[in-house]
Amino acid sequence: MTNVRDQLYHRHRFPTEIIAEAVWLYFRFPLSLRMVEDMLAYKGILVTHKTIRLWAEKFGRDYANKVRRRTPRLGDKWHLDEVVITINSKKHWLWRAVDQDGFVLDVLVQSRRNAKAARRLIRKLLKQQGCTPRVMITDKLRSYGAAKREIIPGVEHRHGPNLNWKCHPREMLRAECHYR
């Protein structure tokens, strides 16, 4: 009797285990198709990145749902911060959000550092996370307060120079941050 999983992979050149490994790597870790191709080549499996892309399109939804169910629940305390970066010799701001356990919730690059940019980050976080935080911790940038009052007025907002240590670049390098 054939397995349901084997029926799903019927008429494919590669075995079920190889297809499953490639699609799992692509959806579980932030890897490009070429990186997955290189990882499989290191194991002696020669597959092109185009084939991996086709597998990801065909079988990916099932794997993405399984990975999403297994990931831990994110914390309800958000640390928000912004850092200046230079792109093509122009100043931009990298806005970041991290939960209390060190999981990176989202990263956004903006050309401005104002309330409109902070509102965009908060809206993106709320849409992506699907829930509001219990506490929002920021530095002393007033744009966060304006955006919070407009979008999520019931959330507690703590701000100060030493409260937002989880988003500090040196601490993020030192601590083990987990990207989703």
GUMI-143282 format. One record per residue: residue in one letter; x, y, z of N, C-alpha, C, CB in turn; chain. Coordinates in steps of 0.05 Angstrom, whole numbers, plus 5000, padded with zeros to 4 digits. Glycine has a CB too. Layout:
<pts>
 res  n.x  n.y  n.z ca.x ca.y ca.z  c.x  c.y  c.z cb.x cb.y cb.z chain
   a    X    Y    Z    X    Y    Z    X    Y    Z    X    Y    Z     A
...
</pts>
This chain:
<pts>
 res  n.x  n.y  n.z ca.x ca.y ca.z  c.x  c.y  c.z cb.x cb.y cb.z chain
   m 5017 4977 5000 5000 5000 5000 5018 5025 5000 4981 5000 5024     A
   t 5011 5044 4983 5028 5068 4981 5020 5088 5002 5025 5080 4953     A
   n 5040 5103 5010 5037 5124 5030 5026 5149 5017 5064 5129 5044     A
   v 5011 5165 5032 5000 5190 5022 5023 5209 5014 4982 5204 5043     A
   r 5044 5209 5030 5068 5226 5024 5081 5217 4998 5088 5224 5047     A
   d 5083 5191 4993 5095 5181 4968 5078 5189 4944 5099 5151 4970     A
   q 5051 5189 4947 5034 5197 4926 5038 5226 4919 5005 5192 4933     A
   l 5044 5242 4939 5048 5271 4934 5073 5276 4917 5051 5286 4961     A
   y 5094 5259 4920 5119 5262 4906 5121 5243 4882 5142 5257 4925     A
   h 5099 5231 4874 5098 5213 4851 5107 5227 4826 5070 5201 4848     A
   r 5123 5213 4809 5133 5223 4784 5154 5244 4786 5110 5233 4767     A
   h 5168 5245 4808 5191 5263 4811 5216 5246 4810 5190 5279 4838     A
   r 5237 5258 4798 5262 5244 4793 5277 5238 4819 5280 5260 4774     A
   f 5276 5257 4838 5290 5254 4863 5273 5240 4884 5300 5281 4873     A
   p 5286 5226 4902 5270 5213 4924 5256 5233 4942 5289 5196 4941     A
   t 5236 5223 4955 5220 5240 4973 5237 5254 4994 5199 5223 4987     A
   e 5257 5240 5005 5273 5252 5027 5289 5276 5017 5292 5230 5038     A
   i 5299 5275 4993 5315 5298 4982 5297 5322 4977 5329 5289 4956     A
   i 5274 5317 4965 5255 5339 4960 5247 5352 4987 5230 5330 4944     A
   a 5240 5335 5006 5232 5344 5032 5254 5360 5046 5223 5321 5050     A
   e 5279 5351 5044 5301 5365 5056 5305 5393 5043 5327 5348 5053     A
   a 5304 5394 5017 5308 5420 5003 5287 5440 5010 5309 5415 4973     A
   v 5262 5431 5009 5240 5450 5015 5240 5458 5044 5213 5437 5008     A
   w 5247 5439 5062 5248 5446 5091 5270 5466 5096 5254 5420 5107     A
   l 5294 5463 5084 5316 5482 5087 5308 5510 5078 5341 5473 5072     A
   y 5294 5510 5055 5287 5536 5043 5267 5551 5061 5275 5532 5016     A
   f 5247 5537 5072 5227 5550 5088 5234 5553 5117 5201 5535 5085     A
   r 5251 5537 5128 5257 5538 5156 5278 5559 5163 5267 5511 5166     A
   f 5297 5563 5145 5319 5582 5150 5318 5604 5129 5346 5568 5150     A
   p 5328 5627 5136 5329 5649 5116 5351 5645 5095 5333 5677 5130     A
   l 5347 5625 5078 5367 5618 5057 5356 5624 5030 5374 5588 5060     A
   s 5374 5631 5012 5366 5635 4984 5365 5607 4971 5386 5654 4969     A
   l 5354 5607 4947 5353 5581 4932 5381 5571 4925 5337 5585 4906     A
   r 5399 5590 4919 5426 5582 4912 5441 5571 4937 5442 5605 4900     A
   m 5435 5582 4960 5447 5571 4985 5438 5543 4991 5441 5590 5009     A
   v 5412 5538 4986 5401 5511 4990 5414 5492 4970 5370 5510 4987     A
   e 5418 5502 4945 5431 5486 4924 5460 5479 4933 5432 5501 4898     A
   d 5474 5498 4945 5502 5493 4954 5502 5474 4977 5515 5520 4962     A
   m 5483 5476 4996 5482 5458 5018 5477 5429 5009 5460 5467 5038     A
   l 5459 5426 4990 5454 5399 4980 5478 5389 4964 5429 5399 4962     A
   a 5492 5406 4949 5515 5398 4934 5537 5389 4953 5526 5421 4916     A
   y 5539 5402 4976 5559 5394 4996 5553 5365 5006 5559 5413 5020     A
   k 5528 5358 5007 5520 5331 5015 5522 5311 4991 5492 5331 5026     A
   g 5529 5321 4968 5532 5303 4945 5507 5301 4928 5540 5276 4954     A
   i 5488 5319 4932 5462 5318 4917 5463 5342 4897 5437 5320 4936     A
   l 5463 5336 4872 5465 5357 4852 5437 5364 4842 5483 5349 4828     A
   v 5428 5388 4850 5401 5398 4843 5405 5427 4836 5380 5394 4866     A
   t 5391 5437 4815 5394 5465 4809 5375 5482 4826 5387 5470 4779     A
   h 5381 5507 4828 5364 5525 4844 5336 5528 4831 5377 5553 4847     A
   k 5335 5525 4805 5309 5526 4791 5291 5503 4799 5312 5527 4761     A
   t 5302 5480 4802 5287 5456 4811 5277 5460 4840 5304 5431 4809     A
   i 5295 5472 4857 5287 5477 4885 5264 5497 4885 5311 5487 4901     A
   r 5265 5517 4868 5244 5537 4867 5217 5524 4859 5251 5560 4846     A
   l 5218 5506 4839 5194 5492 4831 5183 5474 4854 5199 5474 4806     A
   w 5201 5461 4868 5192 5445 4891 5180 5463 4913 5216 5429 4903     A
   a 5192 5486 4917 5182 5504 4938 5154 5514 4930 5201 5528 4942     A
   e 5150 5520 4905 5123 5529 4896 5103 5506 4899 5124 5538 4867     A
   k 5111 5482 4892 5092 5460 4893 5086 5449 4921 5102 5437 4876     A
   f 5107 5446 4937 5104 5433 4963 5107 5453 4987 5124 5411 4966     A
   g 5113 5478 4981 5121 5497 5001 5100 5504 5022 5130 5521 4989     A
   r 5075 5507 5013 5054 5515 5031 5051 5496 5054 5027 5518 5016     A
   d 5053 5470 5049 5050 5450 5070 5074 5453 5090 5050 5422 5058     A
   y 5098 5456 5080 5121 5459 5097 5120 5485 5113 5147 5457 5081     A
   a 5112 5506 5100 5111 5532 5114 5091 5531 5137 5103 5555 5094     A
   n 5068 5518 5132 5049 5515 5154 5059 5499 5177 5023 5502 5143     A
   k 5074 5477 5171 5086 5460 5192 5107 5476 5208 5098 5435 5180     A
   v 5124 5491 5194 5144 5507 5208 5131 5528 5225 5163 5520 5188     A
   r 5111 5541 5215 5097 5562 5230 5084 5551 5256 5076 5576 5213     A
   r 5073 5527 5254 5061 5515 5277 5081 5508 5299 5045 5490 5270     A
   r 5105 5500 5290 5126 5491 5309 5142 5514 5322 5145 5473 5296     A
   t 5142 5538 5310 5158 5560 5321 5145 5569 5347 5160 5583 5301     A
   p 5162 5577 5366 5152 5585 5392 5135 5611 5390 5174 5589 5412     A
   r 5117 5614 5409 5101 5638 5410 5118 5662 5417 5078 5635 5431     A
   l 5115 5684 5402 5132 5707 5407 5122 5722 5432 5131 5726 5383     A
   g 5141 5737 5443 5135 5751 5468 5117 5775 5464 5161 5760 5480     A
   d 5106 5785 5486 5088 5808 5484 5102 5834 5493 5064 5803 5502     A
   k 5128 5834 5494 5143 5858 5501 5161 5864 5477 5160 5855 5527     A
   w 5156 5886 5463 5171 5893 5439 5191 5915 5445 5152 5902 5417     A
   h 5216 5911 5436 5237 5931 5437 5240 5942 5409 5264 5919 5448     A
   l 5236 5969 5405 5238 5981 5379 5262 6000 5380 5212 5996 5372     A
   d 5277 6001 5357 5300 6018 5356 5306 6025 5327 5325 6004 5369     A
   e 5322 6045 5322 5330 6053 5296 5360 6059 5295 5314 6077 5286     A
   v 5372 6052 5273 5401 6056 5269 5405 6069 5242 5416 6029 5272     A
   v 5424 6088 5241 5430 6100 5215 5448 6083 5199 5442 6128 5220     A
   i 5442 6080 5173 5459 6065 5154 5462 6082 5129 5446 6037 5147     A
   t 5482 6076 5113 5487 6091 5089 5484 6072 5065 5516 6103 5089     A
   i 5467 6080 5047 5462 6065 5022 5466 6085 4999 5433 6053 5022     A
   n 5485 6078 4981 5492 6095 4959 5498 6124 4968 5469 6096 4938     A
   s 5513 6126 4989 5522 6151 5001 5499 6169 5010 5539 6166 4982     A
   k 5476 6157 5016 5453 6171 5027 5446 6159 5054 5429 6171 5008     A
   k 5438 6176 5072 5431 6167 5099 5403 6155 5099 5433 6190 5119     A
   h 5401 6131 5110 5375 6117 5114 5374 6107 5143 5372 6093 5094     A
   w 5350 6100 5151 5346 6090 5179 5336 6061 5178 5326 6108 5194     A
   l 5350 6044 5193 5342 6016 5195 5326 6014 5221 5367 5997 5196     A
   w 5300 6010 5218 5282 6007 5241 5280 5978 5248 5254 6020 5235     A
   r 5283 5970 5273 5283 5942 5281 5263 5938 5304 5311 5933 5290     A
   a 5253 5914 5306 5235 5906 5328 5243 5879 5337 5205 5907 5320     A
   v 5248 5876 5363 5256 5851 5375 5238 5845 5399 5287 5852 5384     A
   d 5231 5820 5404 5215 5814 5427 5233 5809 5451 5197 5789 5423     A
   q 5222 5803 5475 5238 5801 5499 5257 5777 5499 5220 5799 5523     A
   d 5252 5757 5482 5269 5734 5481 5291 5736 5460 5252 5709 5475     A
   g 5292 5758 5446 5313 5763 5426 5305 5755 5398 5337 5748 5434     A
   f 5280 5747 5393 5272 5741 5366 5267 5767 5351 5246 5724 5366     A
   v 5278 5769 5327 5275 5793 5310 5247 5791 5298 5297 5795 5288     A
   l 5230 5811 5304 5203 5811 5294 5202 5822 5266 5185 5827 5312     A
   d 5216 5844 5261 5216 5856 5235 5238 5877 5232 5189 5869 5229     A
   v 5246 5882 5207 5266 5902 5201 5255 5918 5178 5294 5889 5194     A
   l 5258 5944 5179 5248 5962 5158 5268 5984 5153 5220 5973 5166     A
   v 5274 5990 5127 5292 6011 5120 5275 6034 5110 5313 6002 5099     A
   q 5280 6058 5121 5265 6082 5113 5285 6105 5108 5245 6091 5135     A
   s 5278 6124 5092 5295 6146 5087 5290 6169 5108 5291 6157 5059     A
   r 5270 6165 5124 5264 6186 5144 5263 6174 5172 5237 6199 5137     A
   r 5265 6192 5191 5264 6185 5219 5243 6202 5233 5292 6188 5233     A
   n 5218 6198 5226 5196 6215 5237 5173 6197 5245 5187 6236 5216     A
   a 5151 6210 5253 5128 6195 5263 5115 6178 5241 5107 6214 5274     A
   k 5116 6187 5216 5105 6172 5194 5120 6145 5191 5105 6188 5168     A
   a 5146 6146 5193 5162 6122 5190 5156 6103 5214 5192 6129 5189     A
   a 5154 6114 5238 5148 6098 5262 5120 6085 5259 5149 6115 5287     A
   r 5101 6100 5249 5074 6089 5245 5075 6066 5225 5054 6111 5235     A
   r 5091 6069 5204 5093 6048 5184 5104 6022 5196 5110 6057 5160     A
   l 5125 6026 5213 5137 6002 5226 5117 5989 5245 5162 6010 5242     A
   i 5102 6004 5261 5083 5993 5279 5060 5979 5265 5072 6014 5298     A
   r 5050 5991 5243 5029 5979 5228 5038 5952 5216 5019 5998 5206     A
   k 5063 5953 5205 5074 5928 5193 5077 5906 5214 5101 5934 5180     A
   l 5086 5914 5238 5089 5894 5260 5062 5883 5268 5102 5907 5284     A
   l 5042 5900 5271 5015 5890 5279 5003 5872 5258 4996 5914 5284     A
   k 5007 5879 5233 4996 5862 5211 5010 5835 5210 4999 5876 5184     A
   q 5037 5835 5213 5052 5811 5212 5048 5793 5236 5081 5817 5209     A
   q 5047 5805 5260 5045 5789 5285 5017 5781 5291 5057 5805 5308     A
   g 4997 5797 5283 4970 5790 5288 4960 5795 5316 4966 5762 5281     A
   c 4977 5808 5333 4969 5814 5360 4984 5839 5369 4974 5790 5379     A
   t 4973 5852 5389 4986 5876 5400 5004 5869 5423 4964 5897 5409     A
   p 5025 5884 5427 5043 5879 5450 5031 5888 5476 5070 5892 5445     A
   r 5040 5877 5497 5032 5886 5524 5048 5911 5531 5037 5864 5546     A
   v 5074 5911 5524 5092 5934 5530 5109 5939 5506 5110 5927 5555     A
   m 5113 5965 5500 5130 5974 5479 5153 5990 5491 5114 5990 5457     A
   i 5178 5981 5486 5201 5995 5498 5217 6007 5475 5219 5974 5514     A
   t 5223 6034 5478 5237 6048 5457 5258 6066 5470 5217 6065 5440     A
   d 5274 6079 5452 5292 6099 5462 5276 6125 5465 5317 6103 5443     A
   k 5289 6148 5468 5275 6172 5473 5265 6187 5449 5293 6191 5489     A
   l 5265 6174 5425 5254 6186 5401 5224 6191 5404 5261 6169 5376     A
   r 5216 6215 5401 5187 6222 5405 5169 6211 5383 5184 6252 5407     A
   s 5180 6203 5361 5163 6193 5339 5149 6167 5347 5180 6188 5314     A
   y 5161 6151 5364 5149 6127 5374 5124 6133 5390 5168 6111 5391     A
   g 5126 6153 5408 5103 6160 5424 5079 6170 5407 5111 6182 5444     A
   a 5085 6187 5387 5064 6197 5370 5051 6174 5354 5075 6218 5350     A
   a 5067 6156 5344 5055 6134 5329 5040 6115 5347 5078 6118 5315     A
   k 5049 6110 5371 5036 6092 5390 5009 6104 5398 5053 6088 5415     A
   r 5008 6130 5404 4983 6143 5412 4962 6141 5390 4988 6172 5418     A
   e 4970 6141 5365 4951 6141 5343 4942 6112 5337 4964 6153 5318     A
   i 4960 6093 5337 4954 6066 5328 4946 6047 5351 4978 6054 5313     A
   i 4962 6046 5372 4956 6028 5394 4956 6043 5421 4977 6004 5395     A
   p 4936 6059 5426 4936 6076 5450 4935 6061 5477 4913 6095 5449     A
   g 4925 6037 5477 4922 6022 5502 4948 6008 5511 4901 6003 5500     A
   v 4969 6008 5496 4993 5994 5502 5011 6011 5520 5008 5986 5476     A
   e 5023 5998 5539 5042 6012 5557 5067 6018 5542 5049 5994 5582     A
   h 5077 6043 5545 5101 6052 5530 5122 6060 5550 5094 6075 5511     A
   r 5144 6046 5550 5167 6053 5567 5189 6063 5549 5177 6028 5584     A
   h 5201 6085 5557 5223 6096 5541 5244 6108 5560 5213 6117 5521     A
   g 5269 6104 5552 5291 6114 5568 5317 6105 5556 5289 6104 5597     A
   p 5339 6117 5565 5365 6111 5553 5375 6082 5558 5385 6130 5562     A
   n 5369 6070 5580 5380 6044 5587 5360 6021 5585 5391 6045 5615     A
   l 5335 6027 5577 5315 6006 5576 5316 5989 5551 5287 6019 5578     A
   n 5325 6001 5529 5324 5988 5503 5350 5974 5496 5316 6008 5482     A
   w 5362 5960 5514 5388 5947 5509 5387 5924 5490 5400 5938 5535     A
   k 5363 5911 5487 5361 5888 5469 5365 5895 5440 5335 5874 5473     A
   c 5359 5920 5432 5361 5929 5405 5388 5942 5399 5339 5947 5397     A
   h 5405 5946 5419 5430 5959 5414 5448 5941 5396 5445 5965 5440     A
   p 5461 5953 5375 5476 5936 5357 5497 5918 5370 5490 5953 5337     A
   r 5512 5928 5390 5532 5912 5403 5519 5889 5418 5549 5929 5422     A
   e 5497 5895 5431 5483 5874 5447 5471 5853 5428 5461 5886 5464     A
   m 5461 5862 5404 5450 5843 5385 5472 5825 5374 5436 5857 5363     A
   l 5496 5835 5371 5518 5818 5362 5527 5799 5384 5541 5835 5353     A
   r 5528 5809 5409 5537 5793 5431 5516 5772 5439 5543 5811 5456     A
   a 5491 5780 5440 5469 5762 5447 5463 5744 5423 5444 5777 5457     A
   e 5451 5722 5428 5443 5705 5406 5415 5712 5398 5446 5675 5415     A
   c 5413 5727 5376 5387 5736 5366 5377 5715 5346 5388 5764 5354     A
   h 5352 5710 5347 5340 5689 5329 5323 5703 5309 5323 5669 5346     A
   y 5329 5699 5284 5313 5710 5262 5292 5691 5253 5331 5718 5238     A
   r 5269 5701 5247 5246 5685 5238 5242 5690 5208 5221 5691 5253     A
</pts>
